[in-house]
Amino acid sequence: MGFLLFLLVNATLFVRPAEVVPELMELPIYNVLILGCFAYSYPVVLRQLSGESLVENPITACVVGLLGSVVLSHLSHLHLSDTLTFGFLFAKVVMYYLLLVGLVDSTDRLRRFLYWLGWMIFVLTALALLQYHGMINVPALQSYAEEQYGEDGVELTEIVRLCSTGIYNNPNSLSRILVTGLILSLYWLSDRRSGLLRWIWTAPLVLEGYALTLTQSRGGFMGLMASLLCLLYARFGAKKAFFLSILAVPVALALKGRQADISLSGGTGHQRLEIWAEGWRLFRGSPIFGIGMDQFVEEIHYVAHNSFFHCFAELGFVGGSFYVGMFYLAIRWPLKLGCAGSPIRDPEFRRVGRYLAAIIAGEAVGQLSITRSYEVPTYLLIGLAAVYLRLAASQPSASIPRLSYSRMTRLMTILLDLQPSASGPRLGFSLVAQVSSVSLALLLFLYMLMKL
């Protein structure tokens, strides 16, 4: 029952009934469903918050750490009212994440969830395309019209960009979930166990690919390229992936319009660099705990258009590192377990790992140009990686390393130890050092972009 309720929660997340049927506007359908799901399944949520569970599941530790960072970001400035308000808002997102990780507790459930997630994205896409081509008339699905200007400030044209319902009523947000849908379609198309039925996933693949072009999102296109490159790497190795990726160059060169214009010298690209420069000033003013969740827009009147930098500015280096860390773990370990030479012997379980890594790699690249730091879809994808790593520990060939007291005394060895033979990460000095290094590298990369 808990898993069924959770599927309904996700169905209302993707297609909000009130936006399709206005008469349902006053009904808090999503809130009722998720509270009912929590009431039925709260033991699985509470179990994940124990100290031992957090050590064994470092992605969950990062998410819980983010909640603490949200609280500290306001508490450090003695903003008690904002501490309660934003702490409660983000706690609802964490509750969704914990329900996902707790209820998807078997490989069979993980596959079922991925199956229904793929069809939810398909329905989301179909509704958007029906509205775009005038076959239905739902005001909430109205496409986004964007004015394009030349270098002299004179309006050149107006382009219409595809949108969908709810949290995807924005072309950039829609493009990110379309990338997830495309990779899921490829996953099910390559599922030989489904026989001829797998070919029904050709329809979502074609429609979602077409829809992605209509979003005109550069971040979405870059995310798709990152996902495909990740898949090639996991399936064929670095050398073959490099040569196969060359085949994508003509496709990229053939693109026209907004998606082909990836420039930092003008337009929205240059504007975002200016926003990041202002955000860097805010980060330097409060580098440890940040200026507070949702305060970036209050200070600059824009969001950062970069989820990672947004977190660094609002939650400081502490919260920013937690955010970077959950993506780092969610990409690195499923990719490692999905590659050839993995300690996992089950070929299907390895296949799931590489497709999940590809989805989250695409999401990470997409988030370099959009702010989605505190929204449920981000934690849906991160939660799937956490589920995968937990299930990997139960594989017959798996062996998760434990941090012993003797190893703790050899600090330099631990810092340099990347745990190459592990089937999953365990929270310890090595992992903290890796996450901190990745966070510093990302900050340096963003700083260099601003200096271009």
Buried (B, 14 or more C-beta within 10 A) or exposed (E): EBBEBBBBBBBBBBBBBBBBEEEEEEEEBBEEBBBBBBEBBBEBBEEBEEEEBBBBBBBBBBBBBBBBBBBBBBBBBEBEEBBEBBBEEBEBBBBBBBBBBBBBBEBEBBBBBBBEBBBBBBBBBBBBBBBBEEEEEBEBBEBBEBEEEEEEEEEEEEBBBBBBBBBBBBBBBBBBBBBBBBBBBBBBBEBEEBEEEBEEBEEBBEBBBEBBBBBBBBBBBBBBBBBBBBBBBBBBEEEEBEEBBEEBEEEEEEBEEBBBBBEBEEBBBEEBBEBBEBBBEBBEEBBEBBBBBBBBEEBBEBBBBBBBBBBBBBBBBBBBBBBBBBBBBBBBBBBBBBBEEBBBEBEEBBBBBBBBBBBBBBBBBBBBBBBBBBEBBBBBBBBBBBBBBBBBBEBEEBEBBEBEEEBEEEEEEBBEBEBEEBBBBBBBBBBBBBBBBBBEEBBEEBBEBBEE
